[in-house]
Structure formats: structure tokens, C-alpha cells
Amino acid sequence: MMQLIVEKVSDSRTWLALLVGVFTIASLLSVGLPLIEGDRLAERMKLVGSERERIRAREREKLSKRNAGKLRPTPKAYMKDIVEKYSLSKWLGTEKAKLQLTMAGFRGAQAEIGFLFFRLVSPITMTLVSLLYVFVLMRNDWSFLLRVTIVIISAYAGLKAPELYLSNTISKRQLNMRRAFPDALDLLLICVQSGMSIEQGFRRVSQEIGARSVPLAEEFALTTAELSYLPDRRMAYENFSRRTGLEGVKNITTSLIQAEKYGTPMGTALRVVAQETRDQRMNEAEKKAASLPPKLTLPLMVFFLPVLFIVILTPVGIQVSAHNW
């Protein structure tokens, strides 16, 4: 049986069939997933509307513990019991982790409890799996110290896995919002110059920008709710900047805070920041375009030139072989 497996693994046709299958599945997924993804915008906007109601209730100190249909779901019972039993929030929870959860789009008690739960379970699971694999399943002449080192590295990787997942989610979310933010800022400028208040402008932008970026539309809608119900508008702008973590959002929130503080026209402040954002987007596009030729050098040398040499030299080789015969 083992000999048959070794023969199959060493057979190049097996690897070729495996690669063809992987590429086929990847192509089907890339084509089919956008078709079955559904309308995420409508779903998230519905949840944002529920979050607006939650903010109103919190500010009036009438929040009900059994209020259903909120953006912040109820924590799962077993996760909550484990987190509270072992006081994970004291020795695994940090303010940085809470901020990262908010920036990743995960809000409420369920997000924090789920993060703490997986931060406890992941290293334990990785440790047990590595112990089973290294000391039971793997049969080789590795030293005991090397085996213990592998187990420790696996445990550390399990501890860092939730943080890496959060960082990856934040990066994808920020990239999505960064691409659509200049257009959202132009829409906000048009709304303000047409006579709308800043709350109406944010609400309108949240409705229009959803086709480009669902996370950005959600953040604009949440900021609209906070502008309506928080006692200090400065707090709503700072929360908007903190949730997104984008440099352009920080600039616009600072301009809006200063415009309200000193009485300067908001249209002027928005126009300046919008121009800076467009210039920044153009500079980033030019930087990517300038870095493309060096990146293409290695693929061209590895994949294009050998094929070109084969196409050019193969007829010559055939003619030489035929002449010799």
C-alpha cells in the first residue's frame, strides 16, 4: 500500500492532474462566488438601522437587554460561560484588540467574546495537534529538543492566529474603503454645497456609496446616527476616524471639527480635503504604474524568454536533425 502511494506521489502525471483540478476549481469559484454572494448592502444597511436605534436607546438610558435585531448579536452561551469563568477579558483582552475588532467591522459583546474564546482555544488546539503529530504520528530520528521546539512554535502560532486574522480583515476592509473614499468625499461636498446639513449629507452618501463599498456606507450611516444622538458632534467625528483608521478620514474629520469650532464654511474645508484625497489617489496609481516594469522582469525571464527560445530554435533543430539523417 505504501509503495503504491509513493509511486503515485512520484508520478508526474498525478501532479499534473492535481494542478489541473485545482485550477479548474479556482476558476469555477472565481466565476460562481460573485453570482451567489447576494445583496450584502441591503443586509448591512438593515443592521445599521438597528444600530441607530440602539444608539438612541443608549443615549436616553432606556436600552433594553432583550432588544432583538441589533447590529451587535447576542453572545453564544458556551463562549460567554468560558470567557466569564476563566476571566479571559483580564489576561487576554486588551484595548488594542478592542480597537482592532471595531476597525475590522466586528462590534458588540459577541465579537469580543468570540475573539477571547478563539484566543484561548487556538493555542490549546495547535499544541494538542502538534503533540499528536510530532510524538505519535511522525516516525523519524528527530531529537526531543527539536520536537519540543515545534510544539512551542505551534502554540505561539495558535496564540497569534486570531490577531493575524483580525489584521488581515482590517487590511482588506481599509483597502475597500480607501478606494471608494475619494468618490464619497466628492458626493459629500456636493451635498453640502447644495444646502444640505452635514447629517443629511452623511446619510445621502451612505445610500449612494454602497454600490462601491459596503463597509464605507456602513460607517457613514453609523456616523449619521451618532451625529443625531451623541451630545458632542466632535465625539461622532472621532469615532468615525477611529473605526476606519484611514488617513483621509482623519483629515476630513479634523477639518469638520475645526470648521464647527471656528465657524469656517464646511464647503471650503471639504473642497480642500477632497482635492488632497484625489491627488493622493493619483500619486498612488502613478507609484503602482512605475513599480510594474521591475515586477514584470522576473516573470518575463522565467516564463516568456524560454518559450520564445523554444519557438525560435525548435525549427532550426529539426532542420539540422533532418540534414544529419
C-alpha positions as CSV (number, residue, x, y, z in Angstrom):
1,M,0.0,0.0,0.0
2,M,2.8,2.4,0.9
3,Q,4.7,1.5,-2.2
4,L,1.6,2.3,-4.3
5,I,1.2,5.7,-2.6
6,V,4.9,6.5,-3.1
7,E,4.6,5.6,-6.8
8,K,1.5,7.8,-7.2
9,V,3.2,10.7,-5.5
10,S,6.4,10.4,-7.6
11,D,4.4,10.2,-10.8
12,S,4.4,13.5,-12.7
13,R,1.0,12.7,-14.3
14,T,-0.6,12.7,-10.8
15,W,0.8,16.2,-10.0
16,L,-0.4,17.4,-13.4
17,A,-3.9,16.1,-12.9
18,L,-3.9,17.7,-9.4
19,L,-2.8,21.1,-10.7
20,V,-5.4,20.9,-13.5
21,G,-8.1,20.1,-10.9
22,V,-7.0,22.9,-8.6
23,F,-7.0,25.5,-11.4
24,T,-10.5,24.2,-12.6
25,I,-12.0,24.6,-9.1
26,A,-10.4,28.0,-8.6
27,S,-11.9,29.2,-12.0
28,L,-15.3,27.9,-11.1
29,L,-15.2,29.6,-7.7
30,S,-14.0,32.9,-9.1
31,V,-16.9,32.9,-11.6
32,G,-19.6,31.4,-9.3
33,L,-19.0,33.2,-6.0
34,P,-20.0,36.7,-7.1
35,L,-23.2,35.3,-8.5
36,I,-24.3,33.6,-5.2
37,E,-22.9,36.3,-2.9
38,G,-26.2,38.1,-2.6
39,D,-27.1,41.7,-1.7
40,R,-24.7,42.5,1.1
41,L,-25.5,46.2,1.0
42,A,-29.2,45.7,1.9
43,E,-28.4,43.4,4.7
44,R,-25.7,45.6,6.2
45,M,-27.9,48.7,5.9
46,K,-30.7,46.9,7.7
47,L,-28.3,46.1,10.5
48,V,-27.0,49.7,10.6
49,G,-30.6,50.9,11.0
50,S,-30.9,48.6,14.0
51,E,-27.7,50.1,15.4
52,R,-29.1,53.6,15.0
53,E,-32.0,52.6,17.3
54,R,-29.5,51.1,19.8
55,I,-27.6,54.4,20.0
56,R,-30.8,56.3,20.6
57,A,-31.8,54.0,23.4
58,R,-28.3,54.1,25.0
59,E,-28.2,57.9,25.0
60,R,-31.7,58.1,26.6
61,E,-30.6,55.4,29.2
62,K,-33.6,53.2,28.2
63,L,-31.7,50.4,26.5
64,S,-33.5,47.0,26.9
65,K,-31.3,43.9,27.4
66,R,-33.7,41.8,25.3
67,N,-33.8,44.1,22.3
68,A,-33.6,41.9,19.2
69,G,-32.4,42.6,15.7
70,K,-29.4,44.7,16.5
71,L,-26.1,45.0,14.8
72,R,-24.5,43.6,17.9
73,P,-25.6,40.0,18.2
74,T,-26.1,38.1,21.4
75,P,-23.0,36.2,22.5
76,K,-23.2,32.4,22.3
77,A,-23.9,30.8,25.6
78,Y,-20.9,28.4,25.8
79,M,-18.4,31.1,24.7
80,K,-19.7,33.5,27.2
81,D,-19.6,31.0,30.0
82,I,-16.0,30.1,29.3
83,V,-14.9,33.7,29.0
84,E,-16.6,34.7,32.2
85,K,-15.5,31.5,34.1
86,Y,-11.8,32.0,33.4
87,S,-11.9,35.8,33.3
88,L,-10.3,35.9,29.8
89,S,-11.0,39.6,29.4
90,K,-8.5,40.4,32.2
91,W,-5.5,38.5,30.8
92,L,-6.3,38.1,27.1
93,G,-8.3,41.2,26.3
94,T,-6.5,44.5,25.5
95,E,-7.7,47.9,24.4
96,K,-5.7,47.4,21.2
97,A,-7.7,44.2,20.4
98,K,-11.0,46.0,21.0
99,L,-9.9,48.8,18.6
100,Q,-8.9,46.2,16.0
101,L,-12.3,44.4,16.4
102,T,-14.0,47.8,15.7
103,M,-11.8,48.5,12.7
104,A,-12.5,45.0,11.3
105,G,-16.2,45.7,11.5
106,F,-16.9,43.4,14.4
107,R,-18.9,45.2,17.1
108,G,-20.6,44.3,20.4
109,A,-20.2,41.7,23.1
110,Q,-20.3,38.7,20.7
111,A,-17.2,40.0,18.8
112,E,-15.1,40.5,21.9
113,I,-16.2,37.2,23.5
114,G,-15.6,35.3,20.3
115,F,-12.1,36.8,19.9
116,L,-11.2,35.9,23.5
117,F,-12.6,32.4,23.1
118,F,-10.7,31.7,20.0
119,R,-7.6,33.3,21.5
120,L,-7.8,30.7,24.3
121,V,-8.8,27.7,22.1
122,S,-6.4,28.2,19.2
123,P,-3.1,27.7,21.1
124,I,-4.5,24.8,23.0
125,T,-5.7,23.1,19.8
126,M,-2.5,23.8,17.9
127,T,-0.5,22.4,20.9
128,L,-2.5,19.2,21.0
129,V,-2.4,18.7,17.3
130,S,1.4,19.3,17.2
131,L,2.0,16.9,20.1
132,L,-0.1,14.2,18.4
133,Y,1.7,14.7,15.1
134,V,5.3,15.1,16.4
135,F,5.3,12.4,19.1
136,V,2.8,9.9,17.8
137,L,2.3,10.0,14.0
138,M,5.7,11.2,12.9
139,R,8.3,8.5,12.9
140,N,11.8,9.8,12.3
141,D,15.0,10.4,14.1
142,W,14.4,14.0,15.2
143,S,15.7,14.9,18.6
144,F,13.5,15.5,21.6
145,L,14.5,19.2,21.7
146,L,13.5,19.7,18.1
147,R,10.1,18.2,18.7
148,V,9.5,20.4,21.8
149,T,10.6,23.4,19.7
150,I,8.0,22.5,17.0
151,V,5.3,22.2,19.7
152,I,6.2,25.6,21.2
153,I,6.2,27.3,17.8
154,S,2.8,25.7,17.0
155,A,1.4,27.0,20.3
156,Y,2.7,30.5,19.6
157,A,1.2,30.4,16.1
158,G,-2.2,29.4,17.6
159,L,-2.0,32.3,20.0
160,K,-1.2,34.8,17.2
161,A,-3.7,33.3,14.7
162,P,-6.7,35.4,15.8
163,E,-4.6,38.6,15.7
164,L,-3.4,37.7,12.2
165,Y,-7.0,37.1,11.1
166,L,-8.0,40.5,12.5
167,S,-5.1,42.3,10.9
168,N,-5.9,40.7,7.5
169,T,-9.6,41.6,7.8
170,I,-8.7,45.2,8.7
171,S,-6.3,45.5,5.7
172,K,-9.0,44.2,3.3
173,R,-11.7,46.4,4.8
174,Q,-9.4,49.5,4.7
175,L,-8.4,48.8,1.1
176,N,-12.1,48.6,0.2
177,M,-12.9,51.9,1.9
178,R,-9.8,53.7,0.7
179,R,-10.7,53.0,-3.0
180,A,-14.2,54.5,-2.6
181,F,-13.5,57.3,-0.1
182,P,-12.5,60.0,-2.7
183,D,-15.8,59.5,-4.5
184,A,-17.7,59.6,-1.2
185,L,-15.9,62.8,-0.3
186,D,-16.9,64.4,-3.6
187,L,-20.5,63.3,-3.0
188,L,-20.4,64.8,0.5
189,L,-19.0,68.1,-0.9
190,I,-21.9,68.2,-3.5
191,C,-24.4,67.6,-0.8
192,V,-23.0,70.3,1.5
193,Q,-22.8,72.9,-1.3
194,S,-26.3,72.2,-2.4
195,G,-27.6,73.3,1.1
196,M,-27.8,70.0,3.0
197,S,-26.8,69.8,6.6
198,I,-23.8,67.6,7.4
199,E,-26.1,64.9,8.9
200,Q,-28.2,64.8,5.7
201,G,-25.0,64.7,3.6
202,F,-23.6,61.8,5.5
203,R,-27.0,59.9,5.2
204,R,-27.1,60.6,1.4
205,V,-23.5,59.5,0.9
206,S,-24.2,56.3,2.9
207,Q,-27.0,55.5,0.5
208,E,-25.1,56.3,-2.7
209,I,-21.6,54.9,-1.9
210,G,-22.9,51.4,-1.0
211,A,-22.5,50.3,-4.6
212,R,-18.8,50.9,-4.4
213,S,-18.0,50.0,-0.8
214,V,-20.4,48.4,1.7
215,P,-18.1,48.9,4.7
216,L,-17.8,52.7,3.9
217,A,-21.5,53.0,3.5
218,E,-22.0,51.3,6.9
219,E,-19.5,53.7,8.6
220,F,-21.2,56.8,7.1
221,A,-24.6,55.5,8.3
222,L,-23.2,54.9,11.8
223,T,-21.7,58.4,11.9
224,T,-25.1,59.8,10.8
225,A,-26.7,58.1,13.8
226,E,-24.0,59.3,16.2
227,L,-24.3,62.9,14.9
228,S,-28.0,62.7,15.6
229,Y,-27.9,61.3,19.1
230,L,-24.5,61.9,20.7
231,P,-24.3,65.0,22.9
232,D,-21.0,66.1,21.3
233,R,-20.5,66.1,17.5
234,R,-16.8,66.0,17.9
235,M,-17.1,62.6,19.5
236,A,-19.0,61.3,16.5
237,Y,-16.3,62.5,14.1
238,E,-13.5,61.0,16.2
239,N,-15.4,57.7,16.4
240,F,-15.7,57.7,12.6
241,S,-11.9,58.3,12.2
242,R,-11.1,55.6,14.9
243,R,-13.4,53.0,13.3
244,T,-11.9,53.4,9.8
245,G,-8.2,54.1,10.6
246,L,-7.8,55.8,7.2
247,E,-5.6,58.9,6.9
248,G,-8.1,60.6,4.6
249,V,-10.9,60.1,7.1
250,K,-8.7,61.6,9.8
251,N,-8.1,64.7,7.6
252,I,-11.7,65.2,6.9
253,T,-12.8,64.7,10.5
254,T,-10.2,67.2,11.7
255,S,-11.4,69.7,9.1
256,L,-15.0,69.2,10.1
257,I,-14.2,69.7,13.8
258,Q,-12.2,72.8,13.1
259,A,-15.0,74.2,10.8
260,E,-17.6,73.8,13.5
261,K,-15.2,75.2,16.2
262,Y,-14.1,78.3,14.3
263,G,-17.2,78.8,12.1
264,T,-15.4,78.4,8.8
265,P,-17.5,77.2,5.8
266,M,-17.7,73.4,5.6
267,G,-17.7,73.5,1.8
268,T,-14.3,75.2,1.7
269,A,-12.8,72.6,4.1
270,L,-14.3,69.7,2.2
271,R,-13.1,71.0,-1.1
272,V,-9.5,71.3,0.1
273,V,-9.5,67.8,1.6
274,A,-11.3,66.3,-1.5
275,Q,-8.6,67.8,-3.8
276,E,-5.9,66.4,-1.5
277,T,-7.5,63.0,-1.5
278,R,-7.8,62.9,-5.3
279,D,-4.1,63.9,-5.6
280,Q,-3.1,61.2,-3.2
281,R,-5.1,58.6,-5.1
282,M,-3.4,59.7,-8.3
283,N,0.0,59.6,-6.7
284,E,-0.7,56.0,-5.5
285,A,-1.8,55.0,-9.0
286,E,1.4,56.5,-10.5
287,K,3.5,54.7,-8.0
288,K,1.9,51.4,-8.8
289,A,2.4,52.0,-12.5
290,A,6.0,52.9,-12.0
291,S,6.7,49.7,-10.0
292,L,5.1,47.5,-12.6
293,P,8.1,47.1,-15.0
294,P,10.6,45.8,-12.3
295,K,7.9,43.4,-11.1
296,L,7.4,42.0,-14.6
297,T,11.1,41.5,-15.2
298,L,11.4,38.1,-13.4
299,P,8.2,36.6,-14.8
300,L,9.3,37.6,-18.3
301,M,12.7,36.0,-17.8
302,V,11.2,32.8,-16.3
303,F,8.1,32.2,-18.4
304,F,8.4,34.3,-21.6
305,L,12.0,34.0,-22.8
306,P,12.3,30.2,-22.5
307,V,9.2,29.8,-24.6
308,L,10.5,32.3,-27.1
309,F,13.8,30.5,-27.4
310,I,12.0,27.2,-27.9
311,V,9.8,28.7,-30.6
312,I,12.8,30.1,-32.4
313,L,15.3,27.3,-32.0
314,T,13.0,24.3,-32.5
315,P,12.6,24.7,-36.3
316,V,16.4,25.1,-36.6
317,G,17.0,22.0,-34.6
318,I,14.5,20.0,-36.7
319,Q,16.3,21.1,-39.9
320,V,19.7,20.2,-38.5
321,S,18.5,16.8,-37.4
322,A,16.9,16.1,-40.8
323,H,20.1,17.1,-42.6
324,N,22.2,14.9,-40.4
325,W,19.9,11.9,-41.1
